[in-house]
Structures are given as structure tokens and as C-alpha cells.
Amino acid sequence: MRLVSDPQIFREEVFARDKKITHIIVDEIQRIPALLNEIHFILEQPNPPCFCLSGSSARKMKRSHANLLAGRAWKYDLFPLTHRELGRNFSLDKALNIGTLPSVYLEDSISESNKTLRSYVEIYLKEEIEAEALTRNIGGFLRFLDLAADENGNLINCSTIARESGISYKTVKEYFRILEDTLIGFFLFPYSKSLRKRLIRHPKFYFFDTGVVRALKKKLNVALKRKTFEYGRAFEHFVIAEIMRISNYLQMDYKFSFYRSSNGAEVDLIVETPKEEVFALEIKSSQKPEIESVGGLKSFKNICPKAKLYCVSNASRSRKSGDISILPWQEIFCEMGIG
């Protein structure tokens, strides 16, 4: 409250600091966007400290027309833990069931992990929305969240969600934008050689973490079982998110989309590289995926002959069937140049 009423105090305290302090960390910077003007001023002075600014929402910054330090700051994204960061401590089944948020995954007790996840979706998400005054209709938003979790990874049908949640079509679209701006999820748009066509067709929406989806769906007490539809959906969600996280950390500038033809043939993830390479990934949780189950890859090959085709799975060893490589999910990262 002290800094809200007089942001210049921050500047004065920085100038008065012990000069041995070379780094200053400001967490939740979006709560006081005016501090960015003070930081901008400090950076223009001789020998400024290094600032590390973190936040969980770009929405409030945009709405307040905050100084985003363009040209003076580097932007980084921080995701839940990846399988590489966890190393030998990584368990696929655990990641699918409770996600990889640090405070959740690193907890020894599954019961405690579940409590943390429930608190996150039942308290934290609601408080974040209320604190930023993003919506007054909290009840409608929470009904929307439940439906959005059920549709995680599916084509978004805003009309259906609006009808079932009792809110308007326009509000549903706004709520999805809120989830994106608050880093709670991301869109995956359909593949097209035309960027304009990608944006006007129905996208998919994925939450940022598999555990958050299961908490929203109130499924934490029911462990996922292999060879079930729910396990397959969670596996697809995890692999897509993991590829996007690691490529982001490595600053690969990859473009991501999915493919769906007019006759229903589908490919879960299309990855385009700056070198104009194209990787088409069909994601199957089976240990022995059948080649007949990845017909979407052959359909995509017809419109993009240069595409490299992969079936990413839980197989123990790689094999090849014609143009399609079937391989363990851990190996796809090296195949795509992010190994």
C-alpha cells in the first residue's frame, strides 16, 4: 500500500541501497504497474542494478497501459517442472495424475499434493480473478472453468459452453482470453499455410498443467489407468505441453498447431521450425500403437509432402512403418532438435 500511494519511494530506496546489492527481484509486478516507470528511470542512470521482474498476469499490465520496458528488458516464461528438470525423480504416471507444479509434484505425500491442487483451483484461481477485477460474475466464471476443463484439448465450441454455463457467447470468448492472459492456459490453432485462416477457424485450448485439469474436474481421488480414454487424453496433453515448454526455454521459435481435415482426419501436433522443417506428431499412450490408428499422419502428408511423420507413444523401442516413425515419447525431443 505504501508503494501504491507513492511509487517514487521505490526509486529512492533503490538509490539508497548498499551498492553491493547488484540484483533486485520484484515479484507480482502486475499488482503495481506504476513501479515499471520507476524501474525505467533507474535503468537510465549510470551503473543500474539488474532487475528480475516476475508476474502471473499480463492482463492488468495491458489494461493499465503499463510501461513494458520495450528494448530494455528480456522476457522469459516459467512453466511447471519438465521431465528434464526432474531427471531421475520424474514419473510419467505421477505427472499425468497430479501435474508438475513444484509445490505439488515435489510433495512426498499424494494426499498433500491433492490438497494443494484443490486449494489452487478452488481458492487461488478465484482470488486472482477477483483481485484483478476481471469479472464480477464469479459464479458464471466458475461454471465456465468446469466446462473448459471437460473440453481441455478439444475443439472449442463457444456456443455450446455458453449455453451450458448460462453465460453469453461473448463472455465465453472473454473468459478464454482471461485464462490465456493469466497464463492458466494456451490456444492451439489449426494448421494452415495462411495465418489468417488459422485464426478464423476453431482452436483447441489446453490448461497449463495436467494436474490442474484433474483438480478442476474433481478427479484427483481417481487414479488414471493405462489403456483408458482419460489416460490417453492426459498423455496427449502432457506431451504437447512438454514440447512447447522445452522449445520455449531453448528459444527455438517453433510454431505449433494441429491438423484436422474436412473428413475428420486429425494430427495432434504440427511443429514448424524457422528452417521450414515440419514435424507431424500423432500422440498415442499405447505401448504398441497400431499403424492403422495414425491415419491422420498420412492425410497430412498429402498436403505437406515434406513433413516428417511420428507416432509418439509409450513404446519401449523405436520402429518404422513406411514414412511413419513410432518411438518412445522421450525420443521425440532429439528428433526435433531440442534434445
N, C-alpha and C positions, 0 to 999 in steps of 0.2 A: 504493500500500500504506500510505503514511503517513496518508492521509485515511480509508482503510477502517478502520484501527485506532483513529483518533481524529478523527471528523468535525468536532469543535468547532474544530480547528486552522483550518479553512476560514473560520469566522466571525471568528476572531482576526486572520487575515491580511487579511480584507476591511476590518475596522475600522482596521487599521494602514496601509492603503494611502495613497498620495498622493491627496488629495481632488480633484485634477484628473482622476483616473480616474473617469468617470461611468458607464461601461458595463463589465460583466463577462460574459464568454462562457464557458459551461461546456458542452463537447461530450461526447457519450455519457453523459449524466446517468444513464441507466439502470444504469450499472455501479456507481454508489454512490448508491442511492436515499436513504440517510440524509442526504445533503447537502441534500435538499429541506427537511428540518426546520430546518437552519441558515439556509437562504435565507429561509424563512418568518419566522424570528426577526429576521433582518436587515431584512426589509421592514417590520416593525412598529416599527422605530426611526426617529427623525427623519431626513429627507433621505437615504433609502437610495439606493444606485446602481440603475441599470436592469440587470436580469439577462436575458441571452439564453441559453436552455437548449435544447440540441438532442440528439436521440437517435434511434436506429434501431429501437427496440422498446418497445412499451407493455406487453409481456407480463411482463417482470421487475418492472416497476413495480407492476402489478396483483397479482402473486403475493406481493410483499413488503409489500403494503398501504401503499405509499409515500404520503407527503403530496403530493397532486397540485396543491396551491395553488389550490384551487377559489375563484373570486371574486377571486383576486389575480394571476392570470396569463391571458394570451391565448394561444390555441392556433392555430398555423399549420401547414399541411402544405407540404412542399417536394418537388417532383416532378422527374423528368428535364426537360431543356430543352423548351420548347414552340416551335412554329414562329414564334410572335411574338417570343420572346426571341432566336431565331436570325436573324430578319429575312432579309436577302438571302443569308445563309450557309445558309439552310435548303434541304435537298434531300429530297424525299419518298422517292426510292429509297434514299438513304443512311439515312434514319430507319427505313425498313422493314427494311433489311438488318442494321443494327448498333444500332438504337435511338438514344436521345438522352441517355444518361448523359453529363455534361460531359466526364469524362476519356476517354470513348470517342469521342464524336462530334467533339470539337474536336481530336483527334489527326490530324495530316496523313496519316499512313500507315495504310491499311486493315489492313495486317499487324499493326501495333502495336495498333490498335483491337481486333482479334480476340484478340490475346494478353491484353489487359486483360479482355475479356469472359470468356475461358476461365478466367482466374485468379479472376474474381469468382464464377463458378458452381462451380468445382472446389475452391477453397480458402476463399474468404470465407464463402460460404453455410454450408459445413460447420463452419468455425470458430465462426461466430456461434451455430449450433445447439448445438455442444459447450460453448462458453463460458457459455451461459445455462442449461446442463443441461436443455434442453428434451426431449431424448430420449437414451436410451442405445443404441438400435438405429440407429446411423448408416447401416449398410448398407441396412436397410429404408427409411429415410428417403430415401436417395439413389435407390433404385429407384422410390419414390413420386414423387420430383421428376421423373424422366424421364417417367413416365406422365402426371403432371399437365401437363407441358409439351406432350405429344402431344394432350391434351384441352383445351388452352387455348382458351377461347371456346365450348366445347361444354357441353351439359348434363352436370352432374356425376353420375356413377353410382358411388357409393362401393363398392358390392358388386363391380362389375367391377374397379375399381382394387385393391381388397383382394385379390381372387383372383389377379390378375396380378402383384402385388408381393409376395405371400406374407405379408401382414400382416392384422390383423383389421379389420373394418368400423369398429369404434370408433376404432381407431388412425388410420385414414384420415381420419375426420372431425376428429380431434385435430390431425393434420398440416396439414389445410387451415386450421384455426384458427391454428396456428403461423405459417403463411405470411401470414395476414391480420394477426396481431398484430405481426409483424416487418416489416410494410409491404412484403412481397415480392409481394403480390397483393391483389385485391379481388373480392368477390362481386357478381354482378348477378342480382337476383331477378326472377321472372316477374311481369308486370303483373297486378294485381287491385285492385278497388276496396276490398277488405278487406285490411288489413295482415296479419292473422292468416293468411289464405290465401296471401299472398306467401311467408311464412316456412316454411310446411309443404310447399311444392312445390319441385321440384328447381331449384336455381340454376345459373348459369354461373359459372366462375371465370376471371379474367384475371390474368396476371402484370403487374407494374407497367411493364414495358418490353418492346418488341418484340425488341430485341437479346438480352435475357436469355433469352427463349424460344428463339431460334435457337441460342444457345450451349448451352442445356440439351439441345436436340435434335441437337446436333453438326452443324449445317448451315451454319456460318459460311463455309466454303470454297465453298459452292454459292450463287451469287448468285440472288436471286429474279428470275423472269422474268415480265413482264406477261402477262396473259391466262391465267395458271395458277391452279390452286386455291390453292396455297400463298401466292401473291401476294395473292389476294383475301382470304384469312384474315388476313394481316398488315395489309392496308389497313383491314379492319374493326376489328381490334384497335387500330390507331393512332388512327383517328378517334374511337372510343369513349373511349379514354384521354385524348385531347387535349381533347375536350369536357368531360370530368369535371375535368381539371386546371384549365382556364381558368375554368370556372364556380366551382370551389373558390377559386381565387385572388381572384376578384371577389366572393366570399361571397354567391352568388346563392341559396343554399338550395334548389337544384333537387333533385328526386327522380328517380332513374334506375332503369329496369327494362327487361325485354324482353318481347315478346308471343309466345305460341305457342298456337294453338288446338288443339282436340281432333283436328282433321283435318290438322294439320301446317302450317297457315299460320303464318308467322313474320315478326316485325319485329325488327330488330337492336337498336334502342334506342328506348325511350319516355322522354320528358323531361316532367316535370310541374313547373310553376312555382308559387310562392306565390300568384300571381294566378289560379290554376286553369286556366292555359293548358296544352294538351297538344300536344307535338310527337312525331310518329311518324317515325322515320328508318330507312329501308332503305339499307344501305351497299353499293355496288357499285363495284368497282375499274375497271370498263369505262369507256372514253371515250364509248361510245354505248350506254348501258343501254337495254334494251328494256322497254317498259311491261309486257309480259307477265311479266317476271321479278320484279315487285314486287307480286304478288297479295296478299301478306300485309298490305299497307297498306289495301287495300280491305276485307279481312276485319276489320281493326282498326277501320276507320271504322264498321262495323256496330254495334260495341259501344261506341264512343266517337264519336258524330257530330260533336262539337266539335273533334276532333283535326285538326291541320294536318299534311298528309302531304308527306314529302320523300323523294326518292331522292338520296342524297349520293354523288357519283361523281367520276371524273376527267374529266368532260365539260369542254370548253373554254368553253362558254356555257350559260346557263340556258335552260330551256324549260319549258313546262307542258302536261300532258295531263290534262284533266279536273280533278279535285281534287288531282292529284299534281304537285308542282314538282320538276323534275330539274335539279340545279345542281351546279357545282363544289364540292368539299368545303370550300374556303376560305370560301365564302359562307354556310355554314350558321350560322356564329357570329353574324353580324349578324342573320340571320333569327330567331335565338333570343334576341336581346338581349344577347349577350356579345361583340359586335363592337367 
